[in-house]
Amino acid sequence: MKSKIVILLLLSVFFGKAQTNAIKKEIKETNNQKLIEYVERQDKVFEELESYLKEISQQDFKSINDSINGAKFSKLMGFYYLLNRNSAKSYLAPQSKNQYILLENYTVNRLKTIDSLYAIFTSKRVEEKVPSETSTVLSVNDSGLEIQPLYELCKGTPDEKTCTFDFIRKKLANNYQTPDLRELGNQRLKTVVQFIISKKGQIAFASNSSSCGFFEYDMELIRVFAEKFANDKFIPAIQNGKNVNCRYAIPMTVVIQE
């Protein structure tokens, strides 16, 4: 079943390429030099991103190396930043409604191809484990856990567990910026953010354990987690009187209204 899905995704990549080439030809025929230069600049990033996704899709996941702290997601984030930086200047390029439509169609087609390649990459994800030098990871709902991890400022509040969960959820929601690379219409995109609060009281690593299906929306969620939680301190979970690593999973829904 998995092989059939991969074949379908690869076919969508092939047909998407043909559509994109046709759109690029129309853009060149506009003789709008700013628009042509913008598309060429963005096209270079897309080509490099496609090549990288094809490369890492052939590789196996290797635990911590494939978390968002690892090299693969760091490089994917680099492509995401470049696409956003270029896109911020795109509104200056088109000179007519038709050119705006051509630009939108170009971007949508390129991102659909990226989505398909990214889906092949993420379909190989396995449950990540902490490095070997750390101890066993328990789930936050594990029956053997004596004390769950707590955000430091939640200690002593009426409901410490809810306070901790709400702190993480609200920080994710308040820092998430809806990507504007393409229009998706009204949708509710669901994903799950998985992370570990280490026995030292720090977030050891995190990943999107399930993709929402759109490359830039996954990248934005990972950006928030990687950038905004690095300095937060937690009281570690306790089992048998000792600090232990504890896995958290937070469901996340991004509501898009256009």
Secondary structure as UniProt FT lines:
FT   HELIX           2..29
FT   TURN            30..31
FT   HELIX           33..57
FT   HELIX           63..66
FT   TURN            68..69
FT   HELIX           71..87
FT   TURN            88..89
FT   HELIX           90..92
FT   HELIX           97..122
FT   TURN            123..124
FT   TURN            132..133
FT   STRAND          137..139
FT   TURN            140..141
FT   TURN            143..144
FT   STRAND          150..151
FT   HELIX           152..154
FT   TURN            155..156
FT   TURN            158..159
FT   HELIX           160..175
FT   STRAND          187..197
FT   TURN            199..200
FT   STRAND          203..210
FT   HELIX           215..228
FT   TURN            230..231
FT   STRAND          234..235
FT   STRAND          237..239
FT   TURN            240..241
FT   STRAND          242..256
//
